[in-house]
Amino acid sequence: MKIPDLNDLIADLQTAKQIAIADRKPTAMIQATVTTAKLLGLDKPVVKDVHADDVQTISELMNELSSEQAAITYKNIMG
């Protein structure tokens, strides 16, 4: 017996989805669609690559503020 691969599983889900559409079963159609998305990893959040050189430090961010804005921010943080 052949172990199904990803393409086999997706084909089976597409068949199930077509049957659900023909039988007017929207819940089954949605489940087949969601399961396909999960198999393809589309249900995972996208992680963006961040380089250390692109990240600003708190000091760099504070330097961009006017002294008045910095004082207000400091007061809000420190209470």
C-alpha positions in Angstrom: 0.0 0.0 0.0 1.4 3.4 -1.0 1.6 6.0 1.7 -0.2 9.1 0.4 1.9 12.2 -0.2 0.9 15.8 0.0 -0.4 15.9 -3.6 -2.6 12.8 -3.0 -4.1 14.4 0.2 -4.8 17.6 -1.6 -6.4 15.7 -4.5 -8.6 13.8 -2.1 -9.6 17.1 -0.4 -10.5 18.6 -3.8 -12.7 15.6 -4.5 -14.4 16.0 -1.2 -14.9 19.7 -1.8 -16.5 19.0 -5.2 -18.8 16.4 -3.6 -19.7 19.0 -0.9 -20.5 21.6 -3.6 -22.6 19.1 -5.6 -24.5 18.1 -2.4 -24.9 21.7 -1.3 -23.1 21.1 2.0 -21.3 24.4 2.7 -19.9 23.3 6.0 -18.2 20.3 4.4 -16.9 22.5 1.6 -15.4 25.0 4.1 -13.8 22.2 6.1 -12.2 20.8 2.9 -10.9 24.2 2.1 -9.5 24.9 5.6 -7.9 21.5 5.7 -6.2 22.1 2.4 -4.9 25.4 3.6 -3.5 23.8 6.8 -1.7 21.1 4.7 -0.1 23.8 2.7 0.9 25.8 5.8 -1.3 28.8 4.9 -2.8 28.9 8.4 0.6 29.9 9.9 1.6 33.5 10.4 4.2 34.9 8.1 7.4 35.7 9.8 9.4 38.6 8.4 13.2 38.4 8.4 14.6 41.2 10.6 18.3 42.0 10.6 19.9 43.4 13.7 21.1 46.4 11.8 17.5 47.4 11.0 16.4 47.5 14.6 16.6 50.8 16.4 17.5 50.9 20.1 15.5 52.8 22.7 18.2 55.4 22.8 18.0 55.9 19.0 14.2 56.2 19.1 14.4 58.7 22.0 17.0 60.8 20.1 14.4 61.2 17.3 12.0 62.9 19.8 12.2 66.5 20.8 13.3 67.0 24.4 9.7 67.9 25.3 8.4 64.7 23.7 11.2 62.7 25.3 10.3 64.1 28.8 6.6 63.3 28.3 7.5 59.8 27.2 9.9 59.2 30.1 7.3 60.5 32.6 4.6 58.2 31.1 7.0 55.2 31.3 8.3 55.9 34.8 5.0 57.1 36.2 
